[in-house]
Amino acid sequence: MRVINRLTIALLPTAMLSACDRQTDVDAPPRATDRAPSPSQTSLIAVPIDADIGPLKRELERAVPKTLWTIDRREKACVAPQRVKLFGKKVKVTPAIPCTIVGQVTRGPLRLRGEGDEIVVDVPIHAAISARDVGGVLKGETATGAALAHARVRIELTPDWKTRGKARITYGWTRAPGIDFLGKRITFTDEADAKLKPVVAGVEREVNREIAKIDIRKQAADIWRQSFTALELNHDNPPVWMRVTPQRVLYGGYRLDGQRINLNLGIEGITETFVSGRPADPAPTPLPRLAREAPKPHLDVRVPVVADYAQLQPVVDRALAKRAKRPFVLPELGPMDVSFGKSTIYGAPGGRIAVGLAVTARLQSRKGEPTRGQLWMTAIPRNAPGSAEVRFTDIAISGDSDGVGGDLLILLGQNPGFAPLIADALTQNFTRDLGELQGKIRRAVGQRREGAFVIRTDIARFAIGEIKAYGNGLYLPVQMVGGARVDYRPAK
């Protein structure tokens, strides 16, 4: 970032004073005392919080038992009675065979993954059962089945920064366990819902306990407090700083990234820019209540490009010294030799710029002492929307001298070649300068670390505003629009 070293001034002869109206003791235009503003805009910076959920998986492994439930129940008719048809009637030839169903349902290793706004805990379930009967008819009849249960956990973050989790179980048997006896299928899935209820309760209990350990409020409060700061946009030539004053925190949910949960948070605040040394940090305020609103990060920064009037003076002086090598030709008076002293340039009230020229002039047709005096010009800077070419309009010229027989300086100012001389010397297009400026800004604000923060900034576009003259310089606002993300990465 740097202040543009040169700005275009086009002094066009749109307002002239009559040479017949003798002016003496013309005062210099008053000096403006206003200063170019430090612009402020509202920006929203993404500030995600990451939390490790590895401990959650370990605690769930510990809390959820390996054996989910056991089966031990008596069936009155594992095998239905057999009947034969005799003399036109069905006669029972074997009784119903009762049996005892025994077995257990176990789980495998848990797996955690993200699905939308839910943390999904996959619970592999395996059932192994066997049938035993009193009469010894059934010997070693066994069956197995498998299911994949899903503990779906949804984490809620309340406006007062408290966390709670709610779990629900969904599952489906990939192979329902059962035993076939003479065409009858005996299955054991109807009690699964009831047996899984304590599993859900255990998952929910552990989720709430582990989520509470993350202490999102403390992390958010640390980030909030440290966000009341000033970030360096450019180190020197000149130093440029952006001051951030947070206003509120937005929360747009979370997602799971491997073993980390990523909370989508954004800090909305006022961003101000200063072309100066580091501004004072704003005073932090307490962490506000959380606003449930999806953050849409956007960075809107107005960079005040200010050109000091002292930088314009050499441009004017060089142009006048070069022109003074040739005489000015005044209508009806003939050629006049003119020399110029050091110019004076400053901001005048009403958004105008004042240019003062110390002039020594002598008509070649006259003898004696030269005429000495001061010539003043004021004008308003203008630029087309989005243009880096600056011109001046609404020009007013005044002056006085010690000459006799009319104010030669006013005649000089009215000379058709005088105002175009200055205009030609100063009128320039600063598109190239701004291109270099933009490149420097992009490099300066790309990615870097500021204390505990890693800042990533993407500038999508630049826009040039309307130039204006202030007491401390010409102010050309340049708007930077893009996005910004600040990751909180304190040193370990």
C-alpha positions in Angstrom: 0.0 0.0 0.0 1.3 3.5 -0.7 0.0 6.9 -1.2 -0.2 7.8 -4.9 2.9 9.9 -5.5 1.2 12.2 -8.1 -2.3 13.3 -8.7 -3.6 15.0 -11.8 -4.6 18.7 -11.7 -6.2 20.3 -14.8 -6.6 24.0 -14.4 -8.9 25.2 -17.1 -9.6 28.9 -17.7 -13.3 28.9 -17.1 -13.5 32.0 -14.9 -11.4 35.1 -15.6 -11.3 38.5 -14.1 -11.2 41.7 -16.2 -7.8 43.3 -16.6 -9.4 46.7 -16.3 -10.4 46.1 -12.7 -7.3 46.8 -10.8 -6.9 44.5 -7.7 -4.5 45.3 -4.9 -3.6 43.5 -1.7 -5.4 40.3 -2.7 -5.4 38.0 0.2 -4.5 34.3 -0.2 -7.5 32.0 -0.1 -8.2 30.7 3.4 -6.8 27.3 4.4 -9.1 24.4 5.0 -8.8 22.7 8.3 -10.9 19.6 7.7 -9.1 16.3 7.3 -9.8 13.3 5.1 -12.0 10.9 7.0 -11.0 7.4 8.2 -13.7 5.5 6.4 -15.7 2.9 8.3 -17.9 0.1 6.9 -19.6 -3.0 8.2 -17.8 -6.3 7.4 -18.4 -9.9 8.4 -15.3 -11.9 9.0 -15.6 -15.7 9.3 -14.1 -16.9 12.6 -14.7 -20.7 12.7 -14.0 -22.6 16.0 -12.6 -26.1 15.7 -13.0 -28.7 18.5 -11.6 -32.2 18.7 -14.2 -34.8 19.1 -11.7 -37.7 19.5 -12.5 -37.8 23.3 -16.2 -38.2 22.5 -15.5 -41.3 20.5 -13.3 -42.7 23.3 -15.9 -42.0 26.0 -18.7 -43.5 23.9 -16.5 -46.7 23.5 -16.2 -46.8 27.3 -19.8 -46.0 28.1 -21.6 -48.2 25.6 -21.4 -51.8 26.7 -20.0 -54.4 24.4 -22.9 -56.7 25.2 -26.1 -54.8 24.5 -28.6 -57.3 25.7 -29.1 -61.1 26.3 -31.9 -63.4 25.1 -33.4 -66.0 27.3 -37.0 -66.8 26.6 -39.3 -69.9 26.5 -41.2 -70.7 23.3 -44.2 -72.9 23.8 -44.1 -74.2 20.2 -40.8 -74.0 18.5 -42.0 -76.9 16.4 -45.7 -77.1 15.7 -47.6 -80.4 16.4 -47.7 -82.8 13.4 -51.0 -84.1 12.1 -52.1 -86.7 9.6 -55.4 -87.2 7.9 -57.1 -90.4 9.1 -60.6 -91.4 8.1 -61.2 -87.9 6.8 -60.0 -86.1 9.9 -56.6 -84.6 10.9 -55.2 -86.4 13.9 -52.3 -85.0 16.0 -49.5 -87.6 16.0 -46.7 -85.5 17.6 -47.1 -82.8 20.2 -45.8 -79.2 19.9 -42.2 -79.1 20.8 -41.3 -76.2 23.3 -37.8 -74.7 23.4 -35.7 -72.1 25.1 -34.2 -69.4 23.0 -30.9 -68.1 24.4 -28.2 -65.8 23.0 -26.7 -62.4 23.1 -26.5 -59.2 21.1 -23.1 -57.5 21.0 -21.6 -54.4 19.3 -18.4 -53.8 17.3 -16.1 -50.8 17.4 -17.9 -47.4 17.0 -17.3 -45.1 14.1 -18.0 -41.4 14.0 -18.8 -39.4 10.9 -20.6 -36.3 9.9 -23.9 -36.2 7.9 -25.4 -32.8 7.4 -25.9 -31.2 10.8 -25.7 -34.5 12.7 -22.8 -36.4 14.2 -23.5 -40.1 13.3 -22.2 -42.8 15.5 -22.3 -46.1 13.6 -22.8 -49.1 16.0 -22.3 -52.5 14.3 -24.6 -55.0 16.0 -24.2 -58.8 15.9 -26.8 -61.3 17.3 -26.0 -65.0 18.0 -28.9 -67.2 19.2 -29.6 -70.9 19.7 -32.6 -73.1 20.5 -32.7 -75.7 23.2 -35.6 -78.0 24.0 -36.5 -80.2 26.9 -37.1 -83.4 24.9 -33.8 -83.2 23.0 -35.4 -83.0 19.6 -33.6 -79.8 18.8 -29.9 -80.2 19.0 -27.5 -77.3 18.3 -29.9 -75.2 16.3 -28.2 -71.8 16.0 -28.6 -68.7 14.0 -26.9 -65.3 13.7 -27.9 -61.9 12.5 -26.3 -58.5 11.9 -27.5 -54.9 12.1 -26.0 -51.5 11.8 -27.4 -49.1 14.3 -26.9 -45.3 13.9 -26.8 -43.0 16.9 -27.6 -39.7 15.3 -26.4 -36.8 17.5 -27.5 -33.2 16.9 -25.7 -30.5 18.9 -27.5 -27.4 19.8 -25.8 -24.1 20.7 -28.1 -21.8 22.6 -28.1 -18.0 22.4 -26.3 -17.9 25.8 -23.5 -20.2 24.5 -24.6 -23.4 26.2 -24.3 -26.7 24.4 -26.5 -29.7 24.5 -26.7 -32.8 22.4 -29.8 -34.9 21.5 -29.4 -38.5 20.2 -31.7 -40.8 18.3 -31.2 -44.4 17.1 -32.0 -45.8 13.7 -31.0 -49.2 12.6 -31.8 -52.1 10.2 -31.0 -55.7 10.3 -28.9 -56.8 7.3 -29.7 -60.4 8.3 -32.4 -60.8 10.9 -31.5 -63.6 13.3 -34.0 -66.5 13.4 -34.5 -70.3 13.2 -36.5 -72.2 10.7 -38.4 -75.2 11.9 -40.7 -77.1 9.5 -41.5 -74.0 7.6 -41.9 -71.7 10.6 -39.5 -68.8 11.0 -38.8 -67.6 14.5 -37.1 -64.1 14.7 -36.0 -62.0 17.6 -36.0 -58.4 16.4 -39.2 -57.2 18.0 -37.5 -56.5 21.3 -34.7 -54.5 19.7 -36.4 -51.1 20.1 -36.9 -51.6 23.8 -33.4 -52.9 24.3 -31.8 -50.0 22.4 -33.5 -47.3 24.5 -30.9 -47.5 27.2 -28.2 -47.4 24.6 -29.7 -44.1 23.2 -29.8 -42.7 26.7 -26.2 -43.6 27.3 -25.1 -42.1 24.0 -27.0 -38.9 24.8 -25.6 -38.6 28.3 -22.0 -39.0 27.1 -22.5 -36.6 24.2 -23.7 -33.9 26.6 -20.9 -34.5 29.0 -18.2 -34.4 26.4 -19.6 -31.5 24.4 -19.8 -29.5 27.6 -16.1 -30.1 28.1 -15.3 -28.2 24.8 -16.4 -25.0 26.5 -17.3 -23.1 23.3 -18.2 -20.0 25.3 -14.6 -19.6 26.6 -13.1 -20.0 23.2 -15.6 -17.6 21.7 -15.0 -15.1 24.5 -11.2 -15.2 23.8 -11.7 -14.6 20.1 -14.3 -11.9 20.7 -12.0 -10.0 23.1 -8.9 -10.3 20.8 -10.9 -9.2 17.8 -11.0 -5.6 19.1 -7.8 -4.9 17.4 -6.0 -3.2 14.5 -4.5 -5.3 11.7 -1.7 -4.0 9.5 -2.6 -3.8 5.9 0.7 -2.3 4.8 3.9 -1.8 6.7 5.2 1.5 5.2 5.1 3.9 2.3 2.7 4.6 3.9 1.6 2.5 7.0 -2.0 1.5 6.6 -4.0 -0.2 9.4 -7.5 -1.6 9.6 -9.2 -1.4 12.9 -11.9 -3.9 13.8 -14.7 -3.2 16.3 -16.9 -6.3 16.6 -20.7 -5.8 17.0 -22.2 -9.3 17.1 -21.5 -13.0 16.6 -23.5 -15.0 14.0 -23.8 -18.8 14.1 -24.7 -20.9 11.1 -24.4 -24.5 12.4 -21.5 -26.9 12.3 -20.0 -29.7 10.3 -17.8 -32.6 11.1 -14.3 -32.7 9.5 -12.6 -36.0 10.4 -12.2 -36.0 14.2 -12.9 -32.3 14.5 -16.2 -30.4 14.7 -16.2 -27.1 12.9 -18.5 -24.4 14.2 -19.6 -21.9 11.5 -19.2 -18.6 13.3 -18.8 -15.1 12.0 -18.0 -11.7 13.7 -19.8 -8.8 12.3 -18.2 -5.5 13.0 -17.1 -2.0 11.9 -13.9 -1.9 9.9 -12.0 1.4 9.7 -8.8 2.2 7.8 -6.1 4.6 8.8 -3.2 5.9 6.8 -1.0 6.5 9.8 0.7 4.7 12.6 -1.1 1.9 14.5 -4.4 3.3 15.8 -5.4 2.5 19.4 -7.4 -0.7 19.8 -11.1 -0.2 20.6 -12.2 -1.1 24.1 -13.6 -4.7 24.2 -17.2 -5.3 25.2 -18.6 -8.4 26.9 -19.3 -11.4 24.6 -22.9 -10.8 23.2 -25.6 -13.4 22.9 -25.3 -15.6 19.9 -27.4 -14.7 16.8 -28.7 -17.7 14.9 -28.0 -16.5 11.4 -25.8 -18.1 8.7 -22.7 -15.9 8.3 -22.0 -14.6 4.8 -18.5 -13.4 5.1 -17.8 -10.2 3.2 -15.0 -7.6 3.5 -15.7 -4.0 2.7 -12.8 -1.8 3.3 -12.4 1.8 2.0 -8.7 2.6 1.7 -8.1 6.3 2.0 -5.5 7.2 -0.7 -4.4 10.6 0.3 -1.9 12.7 -1.6 -0.2 15.4 0.4 -0.2 18.8 -1.3 3.6 19.1 -0.8 3.9 16.2 -3.3 2.2 18.4 -6.0 4.5 21.4 -5.6 7.5 20.0 -7.5 5.3 19.1 -10.4 4.0 22.7 -10.7 7.5 24.2 -10.2 9.1 22.1 -12.9 6.4 22.9 -15.4 6.6 26.6 -14.8 10.5 26.7 -14.8 10.5 25.0 -18.2 7.9 27.3 -19.6 9.7 30.4 -18.3 12.4 29.9 -20.8 10.1 31.4 -23.5 8.2 34.7 -23.2 4.4 34.9 -22.8 2.8 37.0 -25.5 0.1 39.3 -24.1 -2.5 40.6 -26.6 -1.7 44.3 -27.5 1.2 44.4 -25.1 3.6 42.0 -26.7 6.0 39.5 -25.3 6.6 39.4 -21.6 9.4 37.6 -19.8 8.2 35.8 -16.7 9.9 33.9 -13.9 8.2 32.0 -11.1 9.2 31.5 -7.5 8.3 28.4 -5.4 4.7 27.6 -5.6 2.3 27.3 -2.7 -0.4 24.6 -2.8 -2.9 23.7 0.0 -6.5 22.8 0.5 -9.1 25.6 0.6 -12.6 25.6 2.0 -15.4 24.1 0.0 -13.4 21.1 -1.3 -11.2 23.4 -3.4 -7.4 23.4 -3.9 -5.5 26.7 -3.9 -2.3 27.2 -6.0 -0.2 30.4 -5.3 2.5 31.5 -7.7 5.1 34.2 -6.9 5.6 35.9 -10.3 8.2 38.4 -11.6 7.3 39.8 -15.0 8.7 42.4 -17.4 7.3 43.4 -20.8 10.1 43.3 -23.3 8.9 46.7 -24.7 9.3 48.4 -21.4 12.4 49.4 -19.4 12.7 49.7 -15.6 12.0 47.4 -12.7 10.0 44.3 -13.3 6.5 43.8 -12.0 6.4 41.5 -8.9 3.3 40.0 -7.3 1.3 36.9 -6.4 -1.1 35.0 -8.6 -3.7 32.7 -7.0 -5.9 30.0 -8.5 -8.5 27.8 -6.9 -10.4 24.9 -8.4 -12.4 21.8 -7.5 -11.0 18.4 -8.3 -13.2 16.1 -10.3 -12.9 12.5 -11.6 -15.4 10.4 -13.6 -16.9 7.5 -11.8 -14.4 4.7 -11.5 -11.7 6.8 -13.3 -8.2 7.5 -12.0 -7.9 10.6 -14.1 -8.4 13.8 -12.0 -9.2 17.2 -13.4 -10.1 20.5 -11.9 -13.2 22.6 -12.7 -14.8 25.9 -11.4 -11.4 27.7 -11.6 -11.1 31.2 -10.1 -8.0 33.4 -10.6 -7.0 36.5 -8.7 -3.8 38.4 -8.1 -2.0 41.6 -7.2 1.2 43.3 -8.2 3.3 46.4 -7.8 3.0 47.2 -11.5 1.8 50.5 -13.0 -0.9 50.9 -15.6 -2.8 47.7 -15.0 -2.4 44.4 -13.3 -0.1 42.5 -15.5 -0.5 39.4 -13.5 -4.2 39.2 -14.2 -3.4 39.6 -17.8 -0.9 36.8 -17.5 -3.5 34.6 -15.9 -5.9 35.4 -18.7 -3.3 34.5 -21.3 -4.6 31.6 -23.4 -1.4 29.6 -22.9 -1.1 30.0 -19.1 -3.8 27.7 -17.7 -3.2 25.0 -20.4 0.4 25.1 -19.4 -0.3 23.9 -15.9 -3.0 21.6 -17.1 -0.7 19.9 -19.6 2.0 19.5 -16.9 -0.2 18.0 -14.3 -3.0 16.1 -16.1 -2.1 12.4 -15.9 -3.9 9.1 -15.8 -3.2 7.1 -12.7 -4.6 3.8 -13.8 -1.1 2.3 -13.8 -0.4 3.7 -10.4 -3.6 2.2 -9.0 -2.8 -1.1 -10.6 0.5 -1.2 -8.8 -1.3 -0.2 -5.6 -3.9 -3.0 -6.0 -1.1 -5.5 -6.5 0.6 -4.4 -3.4 -2.6 -4.5 -1.4 -3.3 -8.1 -2.5 0.1 -9.2 -1.5 -0.1 -7.4 1.8 -3.4 -8.8 2.9 -3.3 -12.3 1.4 -2.5 -14.7 4.3 -0.4 -14.1 7.4 -0.3 -14.5 11.1 -1.2 -11.7 13.5 -0.6 -12.9 17.1 -3.0 -15.8 17.7 -4.8 -15.2 14.4 -4.1 -16.6 11.0 -5.8 -14.2 8.6 -6.8 -15.2 5.0 -8.1 -12.4 2.8 -9.4 -12.6 -0.7 -9.9 -9.3 -2.6 -12.4 -9.8 -5.3 -12.5 -6.3 -6.8 -11.4 -2.7 -6.3 -13.6 0.3 -7.0 -12.4 4.0 -7.3 -14.6 6.6 -5.6 -14.9 10.3 -6.0 -11.9 12.5 -5.3 -12.2 15.4 -2.8 -9.9 18.0 -1.5 -9.4 18.3 2.3 -7.1 20.4 4.4 -4.6 17.6 4.7 -4.5 16.5 1.1 -6.4 15.1 -1.9 -8.5 12.1 -0.9 -9.2 9.4 -3.5 -11.3 6.6 -1.9 -10.5 3.1 -3.1 -12.9 0.3 -2.1 -11.8 -3.2 -1.5 -14.5 -5.9 -1.7 -13.9 -9.5 -0.9 -13.9 -12.0 1.9 -12.0 -12.6 5.0 -11.5 -15.5 7.4 -9.6 -15.4 10.7 -8.6 -18.8 12.3 -7.8 -18.7 16.0 -4.5 -20.5 16.3 -2.9 -19.6 19.6 0.7 -20.7 20.1 1.1 -23.9 21.9 
